[in-house]
């Protein structure tokens, strides 16, 4: 079994697009990658509105 943890820093004005793309990737991975059982998209809500 393989497990991956990745972290991204997304500018606030691109957050919604990024979340849509991540959810689409999760859906497609579960549907099309044999052996994939779980794909989670987790957001840090504390830094959701921060700007850099």
C-alpha distance (Angstrom), angle and dihedral (degrees) to the residues before:
residue distance angle dihedral
X1 . . .
X2 3.78 . .
X3 3.75 126.9 .
X4 3.78 127.7 -170.6
X5 3.77 130.6 -165.8
X6 3.78 117.9 -171.8
X7 3.76 132.2 175.6
X8 3.79 128.1 -153.5
X9 3.77 132.3 -173.8
X10 3.79 108.5 -146.3
X11 3.76 125.4 -172.8
X12 3.82 110.7 -117.3
X13 3.80 94.0 -117.0
X14 3.84 90.0 57.1
X15 3.81 97.5 43.2
X16 3.81 97.9 99.5
X17 3.81 92.6 49.1
X18 3.79 90.7 47.9
X19 3.80 93.1 49.9
X20 3.82 91.0 49.3
X21 3.80 90.9 50.8
X22 3.82 92.4 46.5
X23 3.80 91.8 50.5
X24 3.80 91.1 48.2
X25 3.81 89.8 50.3
X26 3.80 90.2 49.6
X27 3.80 92.3 50.5
X28 3.80 93.0 46.9
X29 3.80 93.4 46.2
X30 3.78 92.4 52.7
X31 3.80 91.7 46.4
X32 3.79 99.5 43.1
X33 3.80 110.1 25.3
X34 3.80 111.5 79.7
X35 3.79 111.8 -132.3
X36 3.80 95.0 22.6
X37 3.78 107.4 131.3
X38 3.76 103.6 161.6
X39 3.79 138.8 24.5
X40 3.77 118.9 174.5
X41 3.77 129.1 -167.8
X42 3.79 110.4 -162.0
X43 3.81 125.8 -178.1
X44 3.78 129.2 -161.2
X45 3.77 100.1 -128.7
X46 3.83 92.5 -169.7
X47 3.79 91.6 67.9
X48 3.79 95.5 35.4
X49 3.77 95.0 108.8
X50 3.79 99.2 33.0
X51 3.76 118.7 120.2
X52 3.77 128.3 -151.7
